[in-house]
Amino acid sequence: MISQKAKYALRALVALAKADEPGGSRMIGDIAEEERIPRKFLEQILLDLKHHGIVASRRGKFGGYMLLKRADEITFGEILRIVDGPIAPLPCLSRIAYRRCEDCRDEEACEIRRVFARVATATREVLDGTTIADSLAEEVPDGLRHLAS
């Protein structure tokens, strides 16, 4: 399950992707109100995304937040890793935070690990293959259609 923070981050990025023009900015108060995200929490989330080069902010009359990358270059997987950390149902399956399970005798022979390895692979395929732009489209991307049914 993803955290509420990750869900808010994704909703904020979708809102930014809907900005009228490329490079268009949105005020944080408008996003918070429209997406029903607590403003202080949204500020923390956008600051974190700014530090990771996903969004930028501008001060002044025409200021606000904007996407630093195109919506079709930002994947759900990238955002979940920034906000929630590794995408792995078991620590022994994590690519970036691998940790051997303490109660496991042999990872290669572990039946539980084998099943969850398939889950992790399918999850990563969907999350790393789906962009913010894809989420705005009504159809599932061709490469992921088989997983959506």
Number of C-alpha atoms within 10 A of each C-alpha: 4 10 11 12 17 18 15 20 25 20 18 23 24 20 19 24 24 17 14 10 8 13 16 16 22 23 17 21 16 13 21 20 11 11 14 12 21 13 15 11 14 20 15 13 18 22 17 16 20 17 10 12 12 21 20 19 17 13 9 6 7 11 14 18 24 25 24 15 14 16 21 13 13 21 20 22 21 18 23 21 13 15 20 13 14 19 22 20 15 17 16 17 22 17 11 12 13 13 12 15 14 7 6 13 10 11 14 9 10 11 11 11 21 14 10 15 18 11 14 19 14 14 17 16 15 20 18 16 16 22 22 23 17 18 17 13 9 7 9 14 16 7 11 15 11 9 11 8 5
